[in-house]
Amino acid sequence: MGAARGTIVVDMGLDIPDAGLRRRAQLNAPRVRDALRTAIAAYAITYYRDRTAPNAETLTRLLQQATDRVLGAEGARVLLVNIIYQRQS
């Protein structure tokens, strides 16, 4: 198995206008965070290619799918703020 070649840092938030869905997200915050971390790991392992810029569209799609799955409904929108890839020396 290969060793990690770098770190991907993703700054993001969720826009959840519906109060009921927002409450569900707050109550399930640990599950939401876990699903988002898992989606980022899946992106890094499956989609990311070394020495390229991260693909914001693919990453957003995976994060959105994870969010919808955990909350059991659509209505929470993933908002990417920043994606940083730092290659290890």
C-alpha positions as CSV (number, residue, x, y, z in Angstrom):
1,M,0.0,0.0,0.0
2,G,1.1,3.5,-0.7
3,A,1.8,6.1,1.9
4,A,-0.1,9.4,2.1
5,R,1.4,11.9,-0.2
6,G,-0.3,15.0,1.1
7,T,-3.2,16.5,3.0
8,I,-6.5,17.8,1.7
9,V,-8.2,20.4,3.8
10,V,-11.8,21.3,3.1
11,D,-13.5,24.3,4.6
12,M,-17.3,24.1,4.2
13,G,-20.6,24.7,5.7
14,L,-24.2,23.6,5.3
15,D,-27.1,26.0,4.4
16,I,-30.3,24.5,5.9
17,P,-33.2,27.0,5.5
18,D,-35.8,24.5,6.8
19,A,-36.0,24.7,10.7
20,G,-37.0,21.1,11.1
21,L,-34.2,19.8,8.9
22,R,-31.7,22.1,10.5
23,R,-32.7,20.7,14.0
24,R,-32.3,17.2,12.7
25,A,-28.8,18.1,11.4
26,Q,-27.9,19.6,14.8
27,L,-29.1,16.5,16.7
28,N,-27.1,14.3,14.3
29,A,-24.0,16.5,14.1
30,P,-21.6,13.7,14.9
31,R,-23.1,11.5,12.2
32,V,-23.0,14.3,9.7
33,R,-19.4,15.1,10.5
34,D,-18.5,11.4,10.2
35,A,-20.3,11.1,6.8
36,L,-18.5,14.3,5.5
37,R,-15.1,13.0,6.6
38,T,-15.8,9.7,5.0
39,A,-16.8,11.4,1.7
40,I,-13.6,13.4,1.7
41,A,-11.6,10.3,2.3
42,A,-13.4,8.5,-0.5
43,Y,-12.7,11.4,-2.8
44,A,-9.0,11.4,-1.8
45,I,-8.7,7.6,-2.4
46,T,-10.8,7.2,-5.5
47,Y,-11.0,10.5,-7.4
48,Y,-8.0,12.6,-6.5
49,R,-4.9,12.3,-8.7
50,D,-1.5,13.4,-7.3
51,R,-0.2,16.7,-8.5
52,T,-3.5,18.0,-9.8
53,A,-5.9,20.6,-8.4
54,P,-8.8,19.0,-6.4
55,N,-12.1,18.8,-8.4
56,A,-14.6,21.0,-6.5
57,E,-17.6,19.6,-8.5
58,T,-16.8,16.0,-7.7
59,L,-16.0,16.8,-4.0
60,T,-19.2,18.8,-3.6
61,R,-21.3,16.0,-5.2
62,L,-19.9,13.4,-2.7
63,L,-20.4,15.8,0.2
64,Q,-24.0,16.6,-0.8
65,Q,-24.8,12.9,-1.2
66,A,-23.4,12.1,2.2
67,T,-25.4,14.9,3.8
68,D,-28.6,14.0,2.2
69,R,-28.1,10.3,3.1
70,V,-27.5,11.1,6.8
71,L,-30.3,13.6,7.1
72,G,-32.7,11.3,5.2
73,A,-33.9,14.2,3.0
74,E,-32.8,16.9,0.6
75,G,-32.8,20.5,1.7
76,A,-29.4,21.0,3.2
77,R,-27.0,22.6,0.7
78,V,-23.3,22.0,0.9
79,L,-21.3,25.2,0.6
80,L,-17.6,24.8,-0.1
81,V,-15.4,27.7,1.1
82,N,-11.9,26.5,0.4
83,I,-10.1,23.4,-0.7
84,I,-6.4,23.1,0.0
85,Y,-4.1,20.3,-1.1
86,Q,-0.7,20.3,0.6
87,R,1.9,17.9,-0.8
88,Q,4.2,16.4,1.7
89,S,7.9,16.8,0.9
